[in-house]
Amino acid sequence: MVNPNESIASAPLPTEKTLKQRKNLFIQFIRFCSINVRMIKMIRKGHHPIEKKGM
């Protein structure tokens, strides 16, 4: 089994640009909205009206 400390030590660190993007509230808000829009699209695709037969 691999030592967890070795795994953590060898993990890649985020760049300065990545850290700034994670802290930027405007970028986070845009990402939040885009994820919500994608979820709404996916949910709408799955909801189909029930067809009534024989009426």
C-alpha positions as CSV (number, residue, x, y, z in Angstrom):
1,M,0.0,0.0,0.0
2,V,1.2,3.5,-0.8
3,N,2.1,5.9,2.0
4,P,-0.5,8.7,1.9
5,N,2.2,11.3,2.8
6,E,4.2,10.3,-0.3
7,S,1.0,10.6,-2.5
8,I,0.3,14.1,-1.2
9,A,3.9,15.2,-1.5
10,S,4.0,14.1,-5.2
11,A,0.6,15.7,-6.1
12,P,0.8,18.7,-8.5
13,L,0.4,22.1,-7.0
14,P,-1.9,24.7,-8.6
15,T,-0.3,27.6,-10.4
16,E,-0.6,31.2,-9.4
17,K,-3.2,31.8,-12.2
18,T,-5.3,28.9,-10.9
19,L,-5.2,30.2,-7.4
20,K,-6.3,33.7,-8.4
21,Q,-9.2,32.2,-10.5
22,R,-10.3,30.2,-7.5
23,K,-10.4,33.3,-5.3
24,N,-12.0,35.6,-7.8
25,L,-15.7,36.0,-6.9
26,F,-16.7,37.1,-10.3
27,I,-15.2,34.0,-12.0
28,Q,-16.8,31.8,-9.3
29,F,-20.2,33.4,-9.9
30,I,-19.9,32.8,-13.7
31,R,-18.9,29.2,-13.1
32,F,-21.8,28.7,-10.7
33,C,-24.3,30.1,-13.2
34,S,-23.0,28.0,-16.0
35,I,-23.1,24.8,-14.0
36,N,-26.7,25.6,-13.0
37,V,-27.7,26.2,-16.6
38,R,-26.2,22.9,-17.7
39,M,-28.1,21.1,-14.9
40,I,-31.4,22.8,-15.9
41,K,-30.8,21.7,-19.5
42,M,-30.1,18.1,-18.4
43,I,-33.2,18.0,-16.2
44,R,-35.4,19.4,-18.9
45,K,-34.2,16.7,-21.3
46,G,-35.3,14.0,-18.9
47,H,-38.8,15.3,-18.2
48,H,-41.2,14.3,-20.9
49,P,-44.9,14.7,-20.6
50,I,-46.8,11.5,-20.2
51,E,-48.7,10.7,-23.4
52,K,-52.4,9.6,-22.9
53,K,-53.4,6.6,-25.0
54,G,-56.9,5.9,-26.2
55,M,-58.6,9.3,-25.5
